[in-house]
Amino acid sequence: MKETIYNNLLKNINITVARKINEQKAKIFNAIPFKENEKEVYVYCSEVNKKVEEDMLFIFRKKVILILIKKEEIQYLIKIAYLGQKKEAYDIIIKEAIKLNVSDIHYEPYKDYVVVRFRIDGLLRSMYIFNKEEYQLILSKIKLNSNIDITEKRKPQDGKISFEYNKKSYDLRISTMPAVFGEKVVIRILYGNGFNYSIDKLNLTAEQKDKLKYIMKVNSGLIIVNGPTGSGKSTTLYSILQELNKDEVNISSLEDPIEAIIPGINQMNLNKTLNIGFAEGLRCFLRQDLDIIMIGEIRDEETAEMAVRASLTGHKVYSTIHTRDPREVYFRLEDMKVEKYLIRDSLVGIVSQRLIRLLCDNCKTIIDEKNIDGKVIKLYEKCGCNECNFTGYKGRSLVAAIHVIDNEMKEKIKNINNDNSLLSNLEMIKNLKALLINGNISLLDYENFIEVEGLSFEFKKESKL
């Protein structure tokens, strides 16, 4: 589908107009009306068809304007416009989300309609449109299934649902919020045992993999995975823990929430009702004869201090911090009142990471060739097809910078305030270049990544493009 049609979906389609013909007729004719005014009705169709024009004229009694788009685009729009009429819409949406590996489902009410958006590969995509009455039925079902007060509409509520699909169980975390035109709902999908975690699947270079394995072999110390929300930090931690998961090692994790069950690891959820946060859980862990501790996130001074001290008393501690680069990890721990010498003594490694979207192999197109490092490679750009929901992208890959904090680096860190090159994200260029050479990303996405991340001109020079 043309990107303009997809991106302006809500602006282009009026479901009240579309539903003036039924779904069966829309499929037979490969046509769907999408807007009208006093004199005209506009209809998407896959070919000029006199029968379609006559039928639309009979239904609307207005001049019919046909707009040609691809057949698969028509089928996509029909799926969007008519789902709300199906009694099983609630189940269809969740099943479709699971098939597409969606992380979150958003139900967003507007004045005259409700939009359902999926977060796929980190970006929200409009998927379905309902009218308000159809949404109320789905909202009631969500609330009932998640034990949320169905009568309460004025304050946010949280709940959870267990959903069975294809003989697998998925945990759905529900969050409702009052908005201007009704209650907004977000459903987070936790895939439990659905993922197979491994550091070999993290798209690391051979050098990066060696550095990560070295960090993992150190007996004690603090390892931080940093990056913004949605950059795959949990996946990296799970992959590391899976690698370290041996009979002779006692591993426990404190998470909010537990995103996947790993047999052999003792996993504990935060519990706000019982006032169990990261600091309280970590205090409990230190009495459990642990070798390895995973803390979902270091958020406050108490957790930071306890994590550092645990790493200095013989434990291996893995955690995450939301920062842009490894330098900020150091400064964030300082801000949390951890002494500089304790930060240097405790840190043994930092993994800084992002996720970049991959071009859809089914529809990406060659646009040029370029000489990179003495080798001529093909350059691709996104297109869009049914397989990638007409976005041109399918899947994401890790882009990382891994730093071993050995004795030499500990000495350098003493001068971190005066040396901006220390603990940078420069190494990410190696992952980016490999993806570009293999045709997994476009040159535009390569350059946009550098620009969006605020990387310097020297960083671009390093790429030799």
N, C-alpha and C positions, 0 to 999 in steps of 0.2 A: 504494500500500500504506500502511496506517496506520503512522505513524512508530514506534509501540511495537512492532509486529511486526518491522519492519526492524531497529530498534536492538537488539532482544532475540533476533535470529535464532539465535545460537548456543545460547541458553538454550531456545529453543522447539523446535528441530528435532534429533531424534536420527536420524542417517542409517541406523543399523542397523535401527531401526523402520521408517523410510521405505522402505527397500529390501526389505522383506518382500513388497511388491508390485513388479512390474517397471515400468520407465519407460513402456512402451507402455500398460499398463493405467491408470497414473496419468493419462496424457494423455487416454485415452478417457473416463474417469470425471470428469476435472477434479477429482481428489481425491488427497490425499496424507496418510498417517498420519504423525504427527510425535512422539508420545510414548505410552507405555503404563505401567500399573502392574499389580498382580496381578489386578485385577478389570476394568479399563477400558482402552480404546484411544481416543486422541483423533485425530480426522481433520479436516484442513482440506478443505472442498469449496465449490464455487461455488453449489450449490443443494441443497435437501433431495431426496434421491434414494433410493428404497427399494432399488434394485439395488445402489447403493454400500454401503448399510448392511448388506445381506445378504452381500455379498462380503467385507466387512471382518470380519463376524461369523464367516464360514466360515474365514477365514485365521487370525484371532487367537483365536477361541473365547472372546471377552470381550465385555462390553457396549460398544457403539460409541457414542461421543459425537461428533456432527458439529458443527463450528464453521464458520459461513459467512463466507467472504471473497470478494473479487472474482475473476473468472476469470483476469484478467491477473496477479493475485497468485499464484494456483495455478501458472500457467505459470512464473513467476519462481522459485518454490520448487522446482519440478521440475528446472529448469535447474541450480540450485545443488546439489541432492541427488544427482543421477545422473551428473554429468560425470566423476567419478573412475573410473567403470566403463568409460569409453571409452579405447581405446588412443591416440587422438590428443589426449588431454587437454592435454598439454604445448603443442602447437601451437595448440589452440583458445584457451587462456588468453592466450597472447602476442598472437594476432591480435585477440582481443576487447579486450585492453588498448590496442593500437594504434588500433583503431576509436574507442575512448572517450578517446583522447589522454591516457592514463595516464602519469604520470611514474615510478612505482615499483610493482612487484609484490612483495608480502610473502607468503612461505610460513611460517606460524607453527604449530609442533607443540605440541599439548597432550597431556594424559594419554591420551585415547582417540580423538582425531581431530586433523586438521590443517586450519587455516583459511587460505584464500587471500584476501588483501585487496588492493584497488587504491587507490592514491592518486590521486584525481580532484579537480581544482580545489582542491588543497591539503589535502583531508581523506581519511582512510582509510575505505574502505567494504568490508564483508564481501561477498564475491562467490561463493565456492564452499567446500564442505566435503568433505574426503577422509578415508578411513581410513588408518591408518599404513602398511599394505602398498601401497596405491595411491601414497602419497607417496614411498615408497622408490624406486619405479620412476621417478617424475618426477625425484627428486633425483639418481639415478644418471645420467639423461639430461642433466640440467643440468651435472653435473660433467664428464661425458665431452665434451660439446660445448664447454665452456669451458676444457678442458685443466687442470682442477683434479684433484688427487690424490683418486681415488675411495675410497681406503682410509683416508684421514685424516679423523677425525671429532672430534678433540680440540682442534684449534686453528682459528682463523679463516683463511679463504683468499679470494683474489680471482682473478677471471678475466674473460674477455669472449667474447661470441658475436656473430657476424654473422648476422642473420636477414633472410630475403627474404620480402616480402609485397606483393602487388599491384604487382609489378615495381619495388619500392623496397627499398633496403637500410637496415636499422636496426642500430645498435650496441647490444648489451645488456651492461651492466657487472654482473658477478655478485659478490656478497659473501655468504659463508657464516659462520655463527657458532654455536658449540656452546651449546645452551640446556638447561634442565632435562629436557625431554622429547624432545630430539633436535636436529638441526641446523636452525637458522632460515636461510632464504635470502631475500635481497632482490635483485631485478633492476631496475636503473635503465635506462630506455629513452631512448636518445639518437636524436632524430628526423632528424639530419643535414640534408638539403636539404628536409625536409618543411615547413618554416616559411617564410613570406614576410614578412620583417621590414620595418617601415616606421614612422616616427614618427607618421604619420597614423593608425595603428591603435592608438595608446597611450592613447586616451581622455583626451587633454589638452584643457584649455580653450584658446581662441584666445590668451589672454594667456600661458598656460604654454608653448604651442608657440612663441610669439614669443621668450620668454625662453630656451628651449632652443636655438633656432636662433641667437640672439645668442651664447650660450656656445660653440656649435659653430664659430662664425666666428672666434673669437679665435685668433690664430696659435699661441700657446704657453700652457702653464699646466696645472694639475691639476684634473681634473673627477672628483668622487666620486659614485657612486651608492650610497646607503645604505639599509638595511632589514634585517629578519630573514631567516633562511633561508626560501626559498620565496616571496619577495615579488616575483619577476620581474625581478631586477636584471640577469641575463644577457640577457633579452629586450630590455630597454631599451638595454643596451650594443650588442647586435647591431643594433638599429634605428638607433642613432646611427652606427655604423660603416658600415652599408649606405648611409646618406645621404652619408657622407663619402668613399665608395669611388669615387674618380676616377682616371683614367689618370695624371694628373700628381702624384699623392700616393702615397707609400710607407707602407703601413700594415702593422704586424705585431701579432699578439696572442699572449699567453702564457696558456694556460688549463689548468684541471684539473677535468674533462677538456674537450676540444673538444666542444661540444654541437651545433654546426651548421657546416657547411662553407660559407664565403662566397667565391665566386670573386673573385680580385683582391686578396685579403688573405692575407698570409703567416701561417699559424697554426701554433703550436708547443705541443705537449703537455708538461706536466711529466713527468719521468721519475725516479722515486724510486730505481730500480735504478742509474741512472747519476749519482745525486746532483744532478739538475737541478731546482732549486726556482725560486721566483719571483725571488729575488735573483740567482741564477746566470744565469737566462734573460735578465733585464733587463740584466745586465752584458754579455751577448752582443749584445743588441739595440742598445746604444749604439755598437757598432762597425759597424752595418749601414746607416748613412745613412738613418735613419728620420725621417718627418715626424710620424706618429701612432703611439702605442704604447698597446695595451690590455693591462693586467695583470688577470688574473682576480680577484685579491683581494690587498689589502695586509694581511699577517698578522703581520709582525715588524718589528723596528727597522731591520734592514739594507734590507729592501724599501722601507719607508717613506722612509728617507733617500735611497735611490737614485731613487725615483719623484719626490720633491720636487726633487732636484737636476737630474734630467733635464728636468723641466718648466721649470726656471729657465734652462736652457741651450738654449732654442729648440725643445724638443719639446712636442707636445700629448700629455698622458698621461691616459688614462681608466682608472679602476679602481673597485673596490667595497670597502666596509667594513661589517661587520655591527654596526650601531648602531641605536638606536630613532629618533633624530632628528638633524638636521644639527649641532646644538650638540655632540652626542657625537662627531661626526666630528672636530671641532676638538680636543676634549679627548683623543680616542683617539690622534691624531697627536702630541699633547704627551706622552702616556704612552709613546709609542714613541721618545721622546727627540729629536723634531724641534723645533728652536728656534721660538719663537713668531713671530718676524719672518719666518722662512722659510715657515711655514704661511700667514701673511697674504700674502706676496709670491707664493706659488705657486698658491694656490687661485683659480680663476676661476668655479667653479660647483659646486653640490651639488644632487643630485636625491634627495629622500627619498621612499620609496614603500612601498605595501602593495598587496595584491590583495584585493578583496571579491567574494564569490560573487554571481552574478546569478540572479534567479528564473527558473525554467523558463517560457518563453512558452507552452508547450503546456498547462500545467495551473495556472498561478497564478490566484488568484481575487481579485476586488474585495471589500474588506471595509468601505470607508469613503471619505469624501471629506474634503479638508482645504484650507484657504486658506493658500497659501504665496506670500509676496511679492505679494499682491493677486490671485493666480490660483488658482482651484479645481482641484485635481488629484485623481485617483483613487489611493487607497492599496490596494496588493496584499499578499497573504500567500502563502507557499509552500503547495503542496498535495502533489503527488507522482504520478508516472505512469511508464509503461514507458520513455518517452523519456529521463527523467532518473534512471533507476534508483531511483525512488520516494523521492528525497531532496527534491524541490521546487526543486533548483538545477541550472543548466546553464551552465557557463562562468564566467569571472571577468573583472573589469575593474580597471584600474589606478586607484589613488587616490594622488595625489602632491602634494608641495610642492617647488617649484623656486626656488632662490636664486641670483641672479647676484651674484658677489663682485666688484663694481666698486670704484673708488677710495673712493666714499662708504661702502660696506659695510666695506671694509678698515679705515677709521677707526673705525667703530662697533665692530668686532670687538675692538679694543684694550680695550673695556670689557665684554667678553662675560661675565666673572665676576660683574658687578654688574647685568646686564640680561638677565632670563630671557626677554624677548620676542624676543631676537635668534635668528635661525636656528631658528624653531619649525616645527611641522607644521600650524599654523593654516590654511594655504591648502588643506589636504585637504578642508575643508568644501565648497569649491566643486565638486569632483568628486562628493562624496557627494550634495549637493543636486541636482545635475544628474541623477544616476542615480535619485534618489527621484522627481523630477518626471516623468521619462520612464517610470516604472513598472518600472525594472530591479531595484530593491531594495525591501525592505519597510521600513516605519517602524521596526520592531523591530530589523532588522539595522543600520539607520542609527544608532539609539541605542546598540546594543550595540558598534558600532565605536568610538564616542566613549568609551564606558565602558572597554572592553578596552584601548584605547590610552592610557588614563590621562590623557585630555584634560580640561581644567578646565571649571568652570561657565561661565566667560566664553566658552569655545569653543561651548558649547551656546547661549548667548545670541546669538552671531554667526549661528547657523543660522536664527533667527527662525521656529522651528516651534512 
